[in-house]
Amino acid sequence: MVETLKSAQKWLSAKLRSDESGVTIVEYAIMLVLVAVVVIIANPAIQTALSTLFSGVSSFIQAGASGLS
């Protein structure tokens, strides 16, 4: 029984060390973020919408913070 567990542990350990699928997911996520940044920079309408959104969020946070004091 102990030998079977040791064998299974060795097999799983080797399998996990050789599995690099997580790296691929991270690489795709980085590429997606870079493409999104390029699209946002290239499109002035998105820049304006994001600027308005962040200004509204900033005003909301400032109003909430001033109400606490």
Contacts in CASP RR format, 6 or more apart in sequence:
PFRMAT RR
TARGET T0000
AUTHOR 0000-0000-0000
METHOD contacts of the structure
MODEL  1
MVETLKSAQKWLSAKLRSDESGVTIVEYAIMLVLVAVVVIIANPAIQTAL
STLFSGVSSFIQAGASGLS
39 46 0 8 1.000
40 46 0 8 1.000
40 47 0 8 1.000
40 50 0 8 1.000
41 47 0 8 1.000
END
